[in-house]
Amino acid sequence: VQLVESGGGLVQFGGSLRLSCAASGFTFSRYAMSWYRQAPGKERELVAYISSFGGSPNYGDFVKGRFTISRENVRNTVYLQMNSLKPEDTAVYYCHARGPLLVWGQGTQVTVSS
């Protein structure tokens, strides 16, 4: 049972990144998926959520239309497209699966320079 994030890195203010999270070891299509983030000294917070069938996406208030969560059940992968990035988006981004099990990825660092 594993979630592996990728796509993080260093980007300038206003830039874009696309995070991916590849799932293995469980029936991905039965799980709702989320992205969380945690900045140094702050609590982990929800960034985006998508249901098991790909509907009902919702986002943290701070997203304000800049991010889009999507999933491909045939590829066992969930994505987070992040546009108009700001320095305050700097954090470790974690993938989370919720279903019969609760699974966390190891995280990927996103750093936005001003």
C-alpha positions as CSV (number, residue, x, y, z in Angstrom):
1,V,0.0,0.0,0.0
2,Q,1.8,3.1,-1.2
3,L,1.3,6.7,-2.5
4,V,4.2,8.3,-4.2
5,E,4.1,12.0,-5.0
6,S,6.2,13.8,-7.6
7,G,6.3,17.1,-9.5
8,G,7.4,19.4,-6.7
9,G,10.2,21.8,-7.0
10,L,11.3,25.5,-7.1
11,V,9.1,27.9,-9.0
12,Q,8.9,31.7,-9.3
13,F,6.0,33.8,-8.1
14,G,3.1,33.4,-10.5
15,G,4.4,30.2,-11.9
16,S,2.8,26.7,-12.2
17,L,3.5,23.2,-11.1
18,R,1.6,19.9,-11.6
19,L,1.9,17.4,-8.8
20,S,1.2,13.7,-9.3
21,C,0.5,11.0,-6.9
22,A,0.7,7.4,-8.0
23,A,-1.1,4.8,-5.9
24,S,-0.3,1.1,-5.6
25,G,-1.3,-1.8,-3.4
26,F,-5.0,-1.0,-3.1
27,T,-8.1,-0.5,-5.2
28,F,-7.6,3.2,-6.1
29,S,-11.1,3.7,-7.6
30,R,-12.7,3.0,-4.2
31,Y,-10.8,5.8,-2.5
32,A,-11.5,9.5,-2.2
33,M,-8.3,11.4,-2.7
34,S,-7.0,14.6,-1.2
35,W,-3.9,16.9,-1.2
36,Y,-2.8,18.4,2.0
37,R,0.1,20.7,2.7
38,Q,2.2,21.7,5.7
39,A,4.5,24.7,5.9
40,P,7.2,25.0,8.6
41,G,5.7,25.8,12.0
42,K,2.2,25.4,10.7
43,E,-0.5,22.7,10.9
44,R,-1.2,20.4,8.0
45,E,-4.1,21.8,6.0
46,L,-6.4,20.5,3.3
47,V,-5.7,21.8,-0.2
48,A,-8.1,19.9,-2.4
49,Y,-10.4,16.8,-2.3
50,I,-11.9,14.7,-5.0
51,S,-14.3,11.8,-4.6
52,S,-13.7,8.2,-5.7
53,F,-15.5,8.7,-9.0
54,G,-13.9,12.1,-9.7
55,G,-16.8,14.3,-8.7
56,S,-17.4,16.8,-5.8
57,P,-14.0,18.5,-5.9
58,N,-13.5,21.1,-3.2
59,Y,-10.7,23.3,-2.1
60,G,-9.2,25.2,0.8
61,D,-10.4,28.8,0.9
62,F,-6.9,30.0,0.1
63,V,-6.9,28.3,-3.3
64,K,-9.3,30.8,-4.8
65,G,-9.6,29.2,-8.2
66,R,-5.8,28.7,-8.7
67,F,-5.6,24.9,-8.2
68,T,-7.4,22.0,-9.9
69,I,-7.5,18.5,-8.6
70,S,-8.2,15.6,-11.0
71,R,-7.7,11.9,-11.1
72,E,-7.3,9.0,-13.6
73,N,-8.6,5.8,-12.1
74,V,-7.2,3.8,-15.0
75,R,-3.7,5.1,-14.1
76,N,-4.2,5.0,-10.3
77,T,-3.1,8.6,-10.2
78,V,-4.4,11.9,-8.8
79,Y,-3.1,15.2,-9.9
80,L,-2.9,18.8,-8.5
81,Q,-2.5,21.5,-11.1
82,M,-1.3,24.7,-9.3
83,N,-1.3,28.0,-11.1
84,S,-0.5,31.6,-10.0
85,L,1.7,30.3,-7.2
86,K,2.6,32.6,-4.4
87,P,5.4,32.4,-1.8
88,E,2.8,31.5,0.9
89,D,2.1,28.3,-1.1
90,T,5.6,27.1,-0.1
91,A,5.1,23.8,1.8
92,V,5.4,20.1,1.7
93,Y,2.5,18.7,-0.2
94,Y,1.1,15.3,0.8
95,C,-1.3,13.0,-1.1
96,H,-3.9,11.2,1.0
97,A,-6.3,8.3,0.3
98,R,-9.4,7.7,2.3
99,G,-11.4,4.5,2.0
100,P,-11.2,1.1,3.8
101,L,-7.7,2.3,4.7
102,L,-6.1,5.7,5.3
103,V,-2.9,6.1,3.4
104,W,-0.4,9.0,3.3
105,G,2.4,9.7,0.8
106,Q,5.8,10.8,1.9
107,G,5.3,14.4,0.5
108,T,6.9,16.5,-2.1
109,Q,8.4,20.0,-1.5
110,V,7.0,23.0,-3.3
111,T,9.0,26.2,-3.0
112,V,7.8,29.5,-4.5
113,S,10.3,32.3,-4.7
114,S,9.3,35.9,-4.6
